[in-house]
């Protein structure tokens, strides 16, 4: 699942393919259903009457999704050999090859035309980073990237250009305390603000509520995220954030590695977009921008503490010259697709999706992403096997199914965006996307409480889909359905953070299945030994039953809602 997007959204952020090494043969995970093609008789112990209920073939094929089969696939894809499956890297190519071979072995068709492999949808991306030569000159002194500041750039300063700083205190716009109240129109201006937070005379956080710290003083991403809403409103051209101490500045590469320690990715054909430029700077550089010294910055903080509210700026900012160049490196990556043709409604498509990429290797440590989203990936493989076996046995779906393994989700939902912008099957014929991302764990809220799954998005576009989902769960050994993350007010905003959202943007009804967040999320400890495979199999069986119902019903679910 993609990390929280709000900072990137607010700030407007947005190599040739490696040879594919040999990989282990895909695990089949098959359980043979002993039926004769076309045989629809009731069980042997049922009354032999004309009114006997037809066999529910969803049950035996759902039963082929087992903990052992899921573990067999995941033990390969989330092993160190796959190097964390980072988009564009060796391990991701290995994973794509494994998934494509699994789809082929199970009898799915490869639907991608004009590709060297019909199971592979290739596309080109750019790795985007800030050129090491990026610099800022203030009163004749040159400040250096990585030594005096860290930066994100949108291309505005590809040619050196002047900036005239406007000081906005701590950059906080909260109820009862706003550094923006008397600032006027800041659109297109270059803002300078202090990180950390205002204190009381007693040295306590001024904006804290009880014993809870305020978000503005949480080192790292917390202090950035706390300022996002005000920045979104202000719409400045650039933002310079001053760390309060040398020690705090030294921690930036670690605490803000999500934005300064990683390359960004963009589509190779993306049109240049103007966002904002973000610089986190040392106390010395920040003081120079404001025409003062680090001691002068400290005195400002003391004056705020004495007043208990924002105070007018005593600074006379200096004009600076910024030269921030974006460096782009092209590479090829790929989605993996497997297609099962339906019968009388074959032109309508049910998509079952998951992303197979993860974070790769960081500081020599492999981030295996067993739950995120190895769990979803092997779930898709298991469902593909169940549906293809059903068709081989004469019980195939009426609608067609597309099994879609997306790349680049961790980089901004890139693979699903590419697919929905370049669909193999028309989106107007796409009935639903059932997306699976992190279904292998039991979160703290549900420990010891039995089987459950979080559902997100099922009622956003189609009330019928919600009703079908609920009814299907009740029909088959129900699990607890938790809609916590479906609330638009939930701070995690998970509806926007996985691949289903790119289908929803195109008015395709979606359900997102997840077992929730946990302490190993996006950490090197997200390994296979932490997965609860029986719980995962139960969730997958629910997804399978739901996909079966969608594929077999007479009418596709209607789009009749527009919920946030």
C-alpha positions in Angstrom: 0.0 0.0 0.0 1.3 3.4 -0.9 2.6 5.7 1.8 0.5 8.7 2.8 0.1 10.8 -0.2 -1.0 14.2 1.3 2.4 15.9 1.3 3.1 15.0 -2.3 -0.5 16.0 -3.3 -0.3 19.3 -1.5 3.1 20.2 -2.9 2.3 19.1 -6.5 5.0 16.5 -6.6 4.7 14.0 -8.8 17.6 2.4 -17.7 16.8 -0.1 -20.0 15.0 -3.2 -18.8 17.3 -5.5 -16.9 17.8 -9.0 -18.2 15.4 -11.5 -16.6 17.3 -14.1 -14.6 16.1 -17.6 -14.2 13.4 -17.9 -11.5 11.8 -20.9 -9.7 8.9 -22.5 -11.5 5.6 -21.1 -10.3 3.9 -23.1 -7.6 0.7 -24.6 -9.0 -1.3 -24.8 -5.7 -3.9 -26.8 -7.6 -6.6 -28.9 -5.9 -8.4 -31.0 -8.5 -12.2 -30.8 -8.4 -13.6 -34.1 -9.5 -16.5 -33.2 -11.8 -17.4 -34.0 -15.3 -17.6 -31.1 -17.8 -21.1 -29.8 -18.0 -22.2 -31.8 -15.0 -24.5 -29.7 -12.8 -26.2 -32.5 -10.7 -27.0 -31.9 -7.1 -24.8 -33.8 -4.5 -25.5 -37.5 -4.3 -27.3 -37.3 -0.9 -29.7 -34.6 -2.2 -33.3 -35.6 -3.2 -33.5 -36.4 -6.9 -36.3 -34.1 -7.7 -36.9 -31.6 -10.5 -37.0 -28.8 -7.8 -33.6 -29.6 -6.3 -31.4 -26.5 -6.0 -28.5 -26.3 -8.5 -25.1 -27.0 -7.2 -23.2 -23.9 -6.0 -19.9 -24.4 -7.8 -18.4 -21.4 -6.1 -17.9 -23.5 -2.9 -15.6 -26.3 -4.2 -13.4 -23.9 -6.1 -13.1 -21.4 -3.3 -11.9 -24.4 -1.2 -8.8 -24.7 -3.5 -7.5 -21.4 -2.0 -5.5 -22.9 0.9 -3.0 -21.6 3.4 -0.4 -24.0 2.1 -0.7 -22.9 -1.5 -0.6 -19.2 -0.6 2.5 -19.8 1.5 4.2 -21.7 -1.2 4.0 -18.8 -3.7 4.7 -16.1 -1.1 7.8 -17.9 0.2 9.2 -17.4 -3.3 8.0 -13.8 -4.1 8.8 -12.4 -0.7 12.2 -14.1 -0.4 15.5 -12.2 -0.3 16.2 -13.5 -3.8 13.6 -11.1 -5.2 15.3 -8.2 -3.6 12.1 -6.4 -2.5 10.6 -6.1 -6.0 11.4 -2.4 -6.4 9.9 -1.0 -9.6 12.3 -1.1 -12.4 14.9 -3.2 -10.5 16.0 -6.8 -11.0 13.7 -8.3 -8.3 10.6 -6.7 -9.9 11.6 -8.2 -13.3 11.9 -11.6 -11.6 8.5 -11.3 -10.0 6.9 -10.3 -13.3 8.4 -13.4 -14.9 7.2 -15.6 -12.1 3.6 -14.2 -12.3 3.5 -14.4 -16.1 4.6 -18.0 -16.0 2.0 -18.9 -13.3 -0.8 -17.3 -15.4 0.4 -19.3 -18.5 0.8 -22.6 -16.5 -2.8 -22.3 -15.3 -4.2 -21.8 -18.7 -5.0 -18.1 -18.7 -4.5 -16.2 -22.0 -2.1 -13.3 -22.4 -4.3 -10.4 -23.6 -1.5 -7.9 -24.5 -1.1 -7.4 -28.2 2.1 -6.1 -29.8 4.2 -7.2 -26.8 7.2 -9.6 -26.7 5.2 -11.4 -24.1 1.4 -11.4 -24.3 1.1 -11.5 -20.5 3.3 -8.3 -20.1 2.2 -4.7 -20.5 5.4 -2.8 -20.8 5.7 1.0 -20.4 8.4 3.5 -19.9 9.0 5.6 -16.8 11.6 8.2 -15.7 13.4 8.1 -12.5 13.5 11.7 -11.3 15.9 13.2 -8.8 17.4 16.5 -7.9 20.8 16.9 -9.6 23.7 17.0 -7.1 24.8 20.3 -8.7 21.7 22.0 -7.3 22.7 25.1 -5.3 21.4 28.2 -3.6 23.5 31.4 -3.5 22.8 34.0 -0.7 24.9 37.2 -0.6 27.7 35.6 -2.6 27.9 32.4 -0.5 27.0 29.1 -2.2 25.0 26.6 -0.2 25.3 23.0 -1.3 22.6 20.2 -1.7 23.1 17.5 0.9 25.3 19.7 3.1 23.3 22.8 3.7 19.8 21.8 2.5 17.7 19.0 1.0 15.3 19.7 -1.9 12.5 18.7 -4.1 12.2 20.6 -7.3 9.6 20.9 -10.1 11.8 22.4 -12.8 11.0 26.0 -12.1 14.6 26.7 -11.3 16.2 24.7 -14.1 17.8 28.0 -15.0 19.1 29.9 -12.0 16.5 32.4 -10.8 16.1 34.8 -7.9 13.7 34.2 -5.0 12.6 36.9 -2.5 11.8 35.2 0.8 8.6 36.0 2.7 8.8 35.0 6.4 5.7 33.3 7.8 6.8 32.4 11.3 6.3 28.7 12.1 4.1 28.2 9.0 1.1 27.2 11.2 -2.5 27.9 10.4 -4.4 26.5 13.3 -7.5 27.6 15.1 -6.4 30.2 17.6 -2.9 30.5 16.1 -2.2 31.5 12.6 1.0 32.7 11.1 -1.0 33.4 7.9 -3.7 35.7 9.3 -1.9 38.9 8.5 0.2 37.6 5.6 -2.1 38.5 2.7 -2.0 36.8 -0.6 0.9 34.3 -0.7 0.1 32.7 -4.0 3.3 32.3 -6.1 5.5 33.7 -3.3 8.6 32.2 -1.8 7.9 31.3 1.9 10.4 30.8 4.7 9.2 29.2 8.0 10.7 27.7 11.1 10.2 24.0 11.8 9.5 22.9 15.4 6.7 24.6 17.1 6.0 27.7 19.3 6.5 27.2 23.0 5.0 28.8 26.1 7.1 30.8 28.6 7.5 27.6 30.5 9.0 25.8 27.5 5.9 23.6 26.8 4.3 23.2 23.3 1.9 26.1 23.0 -0.5 24.2 20.7 -0.4 20.8 22.5 -3.8 19.5 23.7 -3.3 18.1 27.2 -0.5 15.6 27.2 -0.7 15.0 23.4 2.1 16.7 21.4 1.0 18.9 18.6 1.7 17.7 15.1 3.9 20.7 14.3 6.7 19.7 16.6 7.0 16.0 15.7 10.4 15.7 14.0 10.4 14.4 10.5 7.3 13.8 8.4 4.9 14.8 11.2 6.1 18.4 11.2 5.8 18.6 7.4 2.3 17.0 7.3 1.0 19.4 10.0 1.8 22.3 7.7 0.3 20.8 4.5 -3.3 22.2 4.8 -2.1 25.7 5.1 0.4 25.3 2.2 -2.3 23.9 0.0 -4.3 27.0 0.7 -1.4 29.5 0.3 -0.1 28.0 -3.0 3.4 29.4 -2.8 6.0 28.9 -5.6 8.6 27.6 -3.1 8.9 26.8 0.6 12.1 27.0 2.7 11.7 25.2 6.1 14.4 25.9 8.7 15.4 23.2 11.1 15.8 24.7 14.6 19.1 23.1 15.4 22.1 21.5 13.7 21.2 18.2 15.4 17.7 18.3 13.9 19.0 19.1 10.5 21.4 16.1 10.7 18.4 13.8 11.2 16.6 15.0 8.0 18.0 12.2 5.7 16.6 9.6 8.1 13.4 11.1 9.3 12.4 12.5 5.9 13.8 9.8 3.7 10.3 9.3 2.1 10.7 12.5 0.2 14.4 13.4 0.1 16.0 9.9 0.2 14.2 8.3 -2.7 13.9 9.0 -6.4 10.5 10.0 -7.7 9.0 8.4 -10.8 7.0 9.9 -13.6 5.7 8.6 -17.0 8.1 9.2 -19.8 5.5 11.1 -21.8 4.2 13.1 -18.8 3.8 16.8 -19.6 5.9 19.1 -17.3 3.9 20.2 -14.4 4.4 23.1 -12.1 4.1 22.2 -8.5 6.0 23.7 -5.6 9.6 23.6 -4.6 10.5 22.4 -1.1 13.8 23.0 0.7 14.6 21.9 4.2 17.6 23.9 5.3 20.1 24.2 8.1 19.8 26.9 10.8 22.8 28.8 9.3 21.3 28.8 5.8 17.9 29.7 7.1 19.3 32.6 9.1 21.1 33.8 6.0 17.9 33.8 4.0 16.3 36.0 6.6 19.3 38.3 7.0 20.0 37.2 10.6 21.9 34.6 12.6 20.8 31.4 14.3 20.8 33.4 17.5 18.3 35.8 15.9 16.1 32.9 15.0 16.1 31.7 18.6 15.2 35.2 19.8 12.2 35.2 17.5 11.0 31.9 19.1 11.5 33.5 22.5 9.4 36.5 21.5 6.6 34.2 20.4 6.7 32.3 23.7 6.5 35.6 25.6 3.5 36.8 23.5 1.8 33.4 23.3 0.8 34.2 19.7 2.5 34.9 16.4 4.5 38.1 16.3 5.5 40.4 13.4 8.7 39.5 11.6 11.8 41.4 12.7 13.8 40.1 9.7 15.0 41.7 6.5 15.2 38.7 4.1 17.9 38.5 1.5 17.3 37.8 -2.1 18.7 34.4 -3.0 19.5 32.7 -6.3 18.3 29.1 -6.7 19.5 26.7 -9.3 17.6 23.4 -8.9 17.8 20.9 -11.8 15.8 17.8 -12.2 17.6 14.7 -13.5 15.7 12.1 -15.5 16.7 8.5 -16.2 14.4 6.4 -18.4 13.6 2.8 -17.7 11.0 0.2 -18.7 8.7 -1.6 -16.3 5.6 -3.8 -16.6 2.2 -4.8 -15.4 1.3 -8.6 -15.7 -2.1 -9.6 -17.1 -3.9 -12.9 -17.3 -7.2 -13.3 -19.0 -10.0 -15.9 -18.7 -12.7 -15.6 -21.3 -16.3 -15.8 -20.1 -19.3 -17.3 -21.9 -22.5 -15.5 -22.8 -21.3 -12.2 -21.2 -17.6 -12.4 -22.2 -17.4 -8.8 -23.4 -17.9 -7.6 -19.8 -14.9 -7.8 -17.5 -14.4 -8.3 -13.8 -10.9 -7.3 -12.7 -9.1 -8.9 -9.7 -6.0 -6.8 -8.9 -3.0 -6.5 -6.6 0.3 -4.7 -6.8 3.4 -6.9 -6.9 6.1 -4.2 -6.4 7.6 -3.2 -3.0 10.4 -1.0 -1.7 13.5 -2.9 -2.8 16.8 -2.7 -0.9 17.6 0.1 1.4 21.0 0.5 3.1 21.8 -3.1 2.2 18.6 -4.5 3.8 15.9 -6.2 1.7 12.4 -5.0 2.3 10.5 -8.2 1.3 7.0 -6.8 1.5 5.4 -10.1 2.4 2.1 -8.5 3.4 2.5 -5.4 1.3 1.7 -6.6 -1.2 3.0 -10.1 -1.6 -0.2 -11.2 0.2 -2.4 -9.6 -2.5 -0.2 -10.9 -5.3 -0.4 -14.5 -4.3 -4.1 -14.1 -3.6 -4.6 -13.1 -7.2 -2.6 -16.2 -8.3 -4.7 -18.4 -6.2 -8.0 -17.0 -7.6 -6.7 -17.3 -11.1 -6.1 -21.0 -10.5 -9.5 -21.5 -9.0 -11.3 -19.8 -11.8 -9.3 -21.5 -14.6 -9.9 -24.9 -13.0 -13.6 -24.2 -12.8 -13.7 -23.4 -16.5 -11.7 -26.6 -17.3 -14.3 -28.5 -15.4 -17.1 -27.0 -17.3 -18.2 -24.4 -14.7 -16.6 -21.3 -16.1 -17.8 -17.7 -15.5 -20.3 -15.9 -17.7 -18.3 -12.7 -17.6 -14.6 -12.6 -18.4 -12.0 -12.1 -15.7 -8.8 -10.1 -15.9 -6.2 -10.9 -13.3 -4.1 -7.8 -13.1 -0.7 -7.6 -11.2 0.2 -3.9 -11.1 3.7 -2.5 -10.8 4.7 0.9 -9.3 1.9 1.2 -6.7 4.4 2.2 -4.0 5.6 5.0 -6.3 2.2 6.6 -6.8 -0.3 3.9 -8.2 1.7 4.1 -11.4 0.9 0.7 -12.9 -2.8 0.9 -12.4 -2.8 4.5 -13.7 -1.0 3.2 -16.9 -3.5 0.4 -17.3 -6.6 2.6 -16.8 -5.1 5.2 -19.2 -4.2 2.4 -21.7 -6.8 -0.3 -21.0 -6.5 -3.7 -22.8 -10.3 -4.0 -22.4 -12.6 -0.9 -22.6 -13.3 0.6 -19.2 -16.9 1.0 -20.1 -17.1 -2.8 -20.3 -15.3 -3.2 -17.0 -17.8 -4.2 -14.4 -15.8 -4.0 -11.2 -12.3 -4.0 -9.8 -11.7 -6.1 -6.7 -8.3 -4.9 -5.4 -6.4 -6.8 -2.7 -3.6 -5.0 -0.8 -2.2 -6.3 2.5 -4.5 -9.2 3.6 -2.0 -11.3 5.4 -2.0 -10.0 9.0 -4.3 -9.4 12.0 -4.1 -5.8 13.2 -4.2 -4.8 16.9 -7.9 -3.8 16.7 -8.9 -7.4 15.8 -6.5 -9.6 17.8 -8.4 -12.5 19.2 -11.7 -11.5 17.7 -12.0 -13.9 14.8 -11.9 -13.5 11.1 -12.4 -10.1 9.6 -11.5 -7.9 6.7 -11.7 -4.1 6.0 -13.7 -3.1 3.0 -13.1 0.3 1.3 -15.0 1.8 -1.6 -17.7 -0.8 -2.0 -20.5 1.8 -1.8 -18.8 4.8 -3.3 -20.1 4.3 -6.8 -22.6 1.4 -6.6 -25.1 0.7 -3.9 -25.7 -2.6 -5.7 -22.1 -3.6 -5.2 -22.3 -2.9 -1.5 -25.5 -5.0 -1.2 -24.0 -7.9 -3.3 -20.8 -7.8 -1.1 -22.8 -8.0 2.1 -25.1 -10.7 0.9 -22.2 -12.8 -0.4 -20.4 -12.6 2.9 -23.5 -13.7 4.8 -23.9 -16.7 2.4 -20.5 -18.1 2.9 -19.2 -18.6 6.4 -19.2 -14.9 7.1 -16.3 -12.9 8.4 -16.6 -9.5 10.2 -16.7 -6.7 7.6 -15.1 -3.5 9.0 -15.8 -0.2 7.3 -13.5 2.0 9.4 -11.3 3.0 6.5 -14.3 3.6 4.2 -15.1 6.7 6.3 -14.0 9.8 4.3 -13.1 11.4 7.6 -10.7 8.7 8.5 -7.2 10.2 8.6 -5.5 7.4 6.8 -7.4 8.2 3.5 -6.9 4.6 2.4 -9.5 4.9 -0.4 -6.9 7.0 -2.3 -3.9 4.8 -1.5 -4.1 1.7 -3.6 -4.7 0.7 -7.2 -8.5 0.4 -7.1 -8.6 4.3 -7.0 -7.5 4.6 -10.6 -10.5 2.4 -11.6 -12.8 4.4 -9.4 -11.6 7.7 -11.0 -13.0 6.2 -14.3 -16.4 5.4 -12.6 -15.7 1.7 -12.4 -17.1 0.3 -9.1 -14.5 -1.0 -6.7 -14.0 -2.9 -3.5 -10.6 -2.7 -1.7 -9.8 -5.5 0.7 -7.2 -5.2 3.4 -6.5 -6.5 6.9 -5.1 -3.1 7.9 -1.9 -1.5 9.1 0.6 -3.0 11.5 4.0 -2.2 13.0 5.9 -3.9 10.1 4.3 -1.7 7.5 7.0 -0.5 5.1 9.7 -1.9 7.3 12.3 -4.5 6.6 10.5 -6.8 9.1 7.5 -7.4 6.8 8.4 -11.0 6.2 6.7 -14.3 5.5 7.0 -15.6 9.0 4.6 -12.8 10.2 1.8 -13.8 7.8 -1.4 -15.5 9.2 -2.1 -17.8 6.3 -5.4 -19.3 7.6 -6.8 -15.8 8.1 -5.5 -14.8 4.6 -7.2 -17.8 3.0 -10.5 -16.9 4.5 -10.4 -13.4 3.2 -9.4 -14.6 -0.2 -12.3 -17.1 -0.3 -14.6 -14.1 0.4 -13.1 -12.2 -2.5 -13.4 -15.3 -4.7 -17.1 -15.8 -3.8 -17.7 -12.1 -4.5 -15.9 -12.2 -7.9 -17.9 -15.4 -8.7 -21.2 -13.6 -8.0 -20.2 -10.6 -10.1 -19.2 -12.8 -13.0 -22.3 -14.9 -12.9 -25.2 -12.5 -12.2 -27.6 -11.6 -15.0 -27.0 -7.8 -14.9 -23.8 -5.9 -14.1 -23.9 -3.8 -11.0 -25.2 -0.3 -11.7 -23.3 2.9 -11.1 -25.7 5.0 -9.0 -23.6 6.7 -6.3 -21.1 9.4 -6.0 -19.9 9.3 -2.4 -16.6 10.8 -1.3 
